[in-house]
Amino acid sequence: MSDSELHPLAQIVSEQLNKPDKKFQMLVFFEIKPGTEEAFRTAFKEPLAQTQSEAGNIVYRLTQDSITPEKFIVTEQWKNLDALDAHLKQPYLTTLLSDLEGILNAEPDVQVVQ
């Protein structure tokens, strides 16, 4: 797959990977508006279930900060960059992004580890 065909987020991740054909982890940090915790968890319910059944996914977990309830972390592990790219192109991710509009306090912060 050429870089021009990658989803924009997969392209950003690819620039942080030494070996895009090997497994890697991502931590995605979310900060949401106070009082929207339940709406945030609800928005993630279907995408969590769908993503965990994707062939290229190893781990996909949503956790909430125990001290600051407006902070969440999605821990992800993927078999390779192609698996992440396929995930990002799923229709339930488009729905998730739409559902998060108005809930997020800031753009998510993505950290990649390999």
Beta strands, then each sheet from edge to edge (+ up, - down):
strand 1: 24-31
strand 2: 57-64
strand 3: 71-78
strand 4: 109-113
sheet 1: 2+ 3- 1+ 4-
end
